[in-house]
């Protein structure tokens, strides 16, 4: 199992600041040979949404994590609440990879990837980003990374369009795009276990290594890696679910998210009858 280095001294702590509206670059403390992060300031569309992105560059062998990192990963957290002229922020996760190491599954990215962000402006002027990013990087050991993010996103920005647009094309398919049909979900309880069963019809996706991640809206619940079985277009999955606190719980099936991932693509299914 990876060794988790959680002391402050092991963490990369930095500030991403924009001296000009056109660029922002991390100022690092000692781990520039492992990871660097830069801001792509993007453009403002006619609806008042500013499309920007973070570019992650990781050293060979190192990886970071998707929004649901798996049992072998570290969650990525973003906080934009101190920003001004910002109504809402959205993270548009590209298709991740599935990793297996020491008997654990993790889900994330390696090498270089671009993470698109959509910032909904609260007015017509610049958005002043004042945020915090916390994520993990892992190889044989895992290290937490904490960055303060400061940048000015001007409505006149028109940069990095090709790079951000390409990353947006790496978003998972919707259920309709993947021809998902006949979704059925059920929650089964016993004296000792609770499990979620999902069945659906969906043609096999391009690529190999079909894997499934089930996410629930309640952050206090843990969902295990699902067992999956495919018979032609019919896909079954079963996952144990438990409360991290030991308290009784319910699962809102309408808020549940099922993501099917292969080596080439993914499909995201939101909500289940």
BAPA-893573 format. One record per residue (C-alpha): residue in three letters; x, y, z. Coordinates in nm, 2 decimals. Layout:
 code      x      y      z
  ala      X      Y      Z
...
This chain:
 code      x      y      z
  unk   0.00   0.00   0.00
  unk   0.12   0.35  -0.06
  unk   0.26   0.54   0.23
  unk   0.07   0.86   0.29
  unk   0.28   1.16   0.39
  unk   0.05   1.39   0.56
  unk   0.27   1.62   0.76
  unk   0.28   1.99   0.66
  unk   0.64   1.96   0.56
  unk   0.56   1.69   0.31
  unk   0.29   1.89   0.13
  unk   0.35   2.12  -0.16
  unk   0.22   2.45  -0.05
  unk   0.20   2.73  -0.31
  unk   0.02   3.03  -0.45
  unk  -0.11   3.07  -0.80
  unk  -0.11   3.44  -0.87
  unk  -0.19   3.64  -1.18
  unk   0.04   3.94  -1.23
  unk  -0.14   4.00  -1.56
  unk  -0.48   3.88  -1.66
  unk  -0.34   3.66  -1.93
  unk  -0.15   3.41  -1.72
  unk  -0.10   3.25  -1.38
  unk   0.16   3.01  -1.27
  unk   0.21   2.82  -0.95
  unk   0.49   2.93  -0.71
  unk   0.62   2.60  -0.57
  unk   0.80   2.49  -0.26
  unk   1.03   2.20  -0.34
  unk   0.82   1.97  -0.56
  unk   0.85   2.12  -0.90
  unk   1.01   1.79  -1.02
  unk   0.69   1.61  -0.93
  unk   0.40   1.84  -1.03
  unk   0.33   2.18  -1.17
  unk  -0.01   2.35  -1.22
  unk  -0.08   2.65  -1.45
  unk  -0.40   2.84  -1.51
  unk  -0.54   2.88  -1.86
  unk  -0.75   3.19  -1.85
  unk  -0.98   3.10  -2.15
  unk  -1.27   3.32  -2.26
  unk  -1.61   3.46  -2.16
  unk  -1.91   3.34  -2.36
  unk  -2.23   3.54  -2.44
  unk  -2.41   3.39  -2.14
  unk  -2.16   3.53  -1.89
  unk  -1.98   3.20  -1.83
  unk  -1.60   3.23  -1.83
  unk  -1.43   2.91  -1.96
  unk  -1.09   2.85  -1.80
  unk  -0.89   2.55  -1.70
  unk  -0.61   2.41  -1.49
  unk  -0.32   2.24  -1.66
  unk  -0.15   1.97  -1.45
  unk   0.19   1.84  -1.55
  unk   0.31   1.53  -1.36
  unk   0.65   1.36  -1.36
  unk   0.67   1.01  -1.51
  unk   0.51   0.75  -1.28
  unk   0.31   1.01  -1.07
  unk  -0.07   1.05  -1.08
  unk  -0.34   1.26  -0.93
  unk  -0.71   1.19  -0.89
  unk  -1.06   1.23  -1.03
  unk  -1.36   1.36  -0.82
  unk  -1.42   1.00  -0.70
  unk  -1.06   0.88  -0.64
  unk  -1.13   0.52  -0.53
  unk  -1.00   0.34  -0.23
  unk  -0.64   0.40  -0.33
  unk  -0.67   0.78  -0.41
  unk  -0.69   1.12  -0.24
  unk  -1.00   1.34  -0.31
  unk  -0.95   1.66  -0.50
  unk  -1.12   1.96  -0.33
  unk  -1.17   2.31  -0.47
  unk  -1.31   2.62  -0.28
  unk  -1.39   2.93  -0.48
  unk  -1.61   3.10  -0.21
  unk  -1.38   3.40  -0.15
  unk  -1.39   3.50  -0.52
  unk  -1.57   3.82  -0.63
  unk  -1.82   3.87  -0.92
  unk  -1.86   3.49  -0.92
  unk  -2.21   3.33  -0.89
  unk  -2.12   2.97  -0.94
  unk  -1.82   2.75  -1.04
  unk  -1.83   2.41  -1.22
  unk  -1.56   2.15  -1.26
  unk  -1.59   1.97  -1.60
  unk  -1.40   1.65  -1.53
  unk  -1.24   1.48  -1.84
  unk  -1.25   1.10  -1.88
  unk  -1.02   0.95  -1.62
  unk  -0.81   0.64  -1.61
  unk  -0.84   0.34  -1.37
  unk  -0.53   0.23  -1.18
  unk  -0.47  -0.08  -0.97
  unk  -0.18  -0.10  -0.73
  unk  -0.13  -0.32  -0.42
  unk  -0.48  -0.46  -0.44
  unk  -0.65  -0.11  -0.45
  unk  -0.83   0.07  -0.73
  unk  -0.79   0.44  -0.79
  unk  -0.93   0.67  -1.06
  unk  -0.74   0.97  -1.20
  unk  -0.49   1.10  -1.44
  unk  -0.12   1.09  -1.51
  unk   0.13   1.27  -1.73
  unk  -0.03   1.60  -1.84
  unk  -0.40   1.68  -1.85
  unk  -0.62   1.99  -1.87
  unk  -0.91   2.03  -1.62
  unk  -1.18   2.26  -1.76
  unk  -1.36   2.50  -1.52
  unk  -1.67   2.71  -1.59
  unk  -1.71   3.03  -1.38
  unk  -2.06   3.19  -1.40
  unk  -2.00   3.57  -1.36
  unk  -2.24   3.76  -1.13
  unk  -2.19   4.08  -1.34
  unk  -2.03   4.21  -1.66
  unk  -1.68   4.28  -1.52
  unk  -1.38   4.07  -1.44
  unk  -1.40   3.77  -1.21
  unk  -1.15   3.79  -0.94
  unk  -1.06   3.44  -0.84
  unk  -0.96   3.38  -0.48
  unk  -0.97   3.00  -0.43
  unk  -0.80   2.70  -0.27
  unk  -0.71   2.37  -0.44
  unk  -0.62   2.06  -0.24
  unk  -0.53   1.74  -0.42
  unk  -0.29   1.45  -0.39
  unk  -0.01   1.31  -0.60
  unk   0.11   0.95  -0.58
  unk   0.38   0.72  -0.70
  unk   0.54   0.49  -0.44
  unk   0.44   0.74  -0.18
  unk   0.15   0.99  -0.17
  unk   0.18   1.36  -0.10
  unk  -0.09   1.62  -0.03
  unk  -0.08   1.94  -0.23
  unk  -0.24   2.27  -0.12
  unk  -0.25   2.57  -0.35
  unk  -0.40   2.92  -0.30
  unk  -0.54   3.04  -0.64
  unk  -0.55   3.41  -0.73
  unk  -0.63   3.53  -1.08
  unk  -0.82   3.79  -1.27
  unk  -1.05   3.66  -1.55
  unk  -1.13   3.95  -1.78
  unk  -1.43   3.94  -2.02
  unk  -1.19   4.04  -2.29
  unk  -0.98   3.72  -2.24
  unk  -0.95   3.51  -2.56
  unk  -0.67   3.27  -2.49
  unk  -0.61   2.89  -2.48
  unk  -0.92   2.83  -2.68
  unk  -0.79   2.53  -2.87
  unk  -0.65   2.36  -2.56
  unk  -0.95   2.41  -2.34
  unk  -1.19   2.31  -2.62
  unk  -1.00   1.99  -2.67
  unk  -1.03   1.91  -2.30
  unk  -1.40   1.97  -2.31
  unk  -1.43   1.71  -2.59
  unk  -1.29   1.46  -2.34
  unk  -1.60   1.48  -2.12
  unk  -1.78   1.15  -2.07
  unk  -2.08   1.07  -2.29
  unk  -2.43   1.12  -2.16
  unk  -2.67   0.83  -2.11
  unk  -2.85   0.93  -2.43
  unk  -2.53   0.95  -2.63
  unk  -2.43   0.60  -2.52
  unk  -2.79   0.46  -2.59
  unk  -2.85   0.36  -2.23
  unk  -3.19   0.21  -2.18
  unk  -3.40   0.02  -1.92
  unk  -3.22   0.14  -1.61
  unk  -3.32  -0.04  -1.29
  unk  -3.18   0.02  -0.94
  unk  -3.25  -0.13  -0.60
  unk  -3.12  -0.10  -0.25
  unk  -3.10  -0.42  -0.05
  unk  -3.04  -0.43   0.33
  unk  -2.96  -0.72   0.56
  unk  -2.86  -0.72   0.93
  unk  -2.49  -0.66   0.84
  unk  -2.47  -0.52   0.49
  unk  -2.64  -0.28   0.25
  unk  -2.58  -0.30  -0.13
  unk  -2.69  -0.12  -0.44
  unk  -2.78  -0.33  -0.75
  unk  -2.80  -0.16  -1.09
  unk  -2.90  -0.32  -1.42
  unk  -2.91  -0.14  -1.76
  unk  -2.89  -0.20  -2.13
  unk  -2.60  -0.03  -2.31
  unk  -2.39  -0.14  -2.61
  unk  -2.03  -0.21  -2.51
  unk  -1.81   0.11  -2.52
  unk  -1.50   0.14  -2.73
  unk  -1.19   0.04  -2.55
  unk  -1.10  -0.22  -2.30
  unk  -1.10  -0.27  -1.92
  unk  -1.46  -0.18  -1.85
  unk  -1.49  -0.04  -1.49
  unk  -1.78   0.12  -1.30
  unk  -1.78   0.39  -1.03
  unk  -2.10   0.45  -0.83
  unk  -2.13   0.79  -0.65
  unk  -2.41   0.89  -0.41
  unk  -2.50   1.24  -0.30
  unk  -2.44   1.19   0.07
  unk  -2.07   1.25   0.14
  unk  -2.09   1.05   0.46
  unk  -2.15   0.73   0.26
  unk  -1.88   0.49   0.12
  unk  -1.95   0.29  -0.19
  unk  -1.72   0.00  -0.27
  unk  -1.59  -0.09  -0.61
  unk  -1.88  -0.26  -0.79
  unk  -1.88  -0.62  -0.91
  unk  -1.98  -0.60  -1.28
  unk  -2.11  -0.86  -1.53
  unk  -2.19  -0.79  -1.89
  unk  -2.40  -1.02  -2.12
  unk  -2.41  -0.86  -2.46
  unk  -2.57  -0.52  -2.42
  unk  -2.70  -0.60  -2.06
  unk  -2.48  -0.47  -1.78
  unk  -2.52  -0.57  -1.41
  unk  -2.34  -0.41  -1.12
  unk  -2.35  -0.46  -0.75
  unk  -2.17  -0.25  -0.48
  unk  -2.16  -0.25  -0.10
  unk  -2.25   0.08   0.06
  unk  -2.19   0.18   0.42
  unk  -2.20   0.49   0.65
  unk  -1.86   0.63   0.74
  unk  -2.00   0.73   1.07
  unk  -2.20   0.42   1.14
  unk  -2.53   0.61   1.15
  unk  -2.84   0.48   0.97
  unk  -2.88   0.62   0.61
  unk  -3.09   0.64   0.30
  unk  -2.97   0.66  -0.06
  unk  -3.13   0.91  -0.30
  unk  -3.14   0.71  -0.62
  unk  -3.24   1.02  -0.82
  unk  -2.91   1.18  -0.72
  unk  -2.69   0.87  -0.78
  unk  -2.43   0.88  -1.05
  unk  -2.30   0.58  -1.24
  unk  -1.99   0.62  -1.45
  unk  -1.87   0.34  -1.68
  unk  -1.51   0.38  -1.79
  unk  -1.29   0.21  -2.05
  unk  -0.94   0.28  -2.18
  unk  -1.09   0.50  -2.45
  unk  -1.41   0.66  -2.33
  unk  -1.67   0.68  -2.05
  unk  -2.04   0.73  -2.00
  unk  -2.21   0.91  -1.71
  unk  -2.56   0.81  -1.60
  unk  -2.73   1.05  -1.36
  unk  -3.03   0.94  -1.16
  unk  -3.19   0.60  -1.13
  unk  -3.55   0.49  -1.10
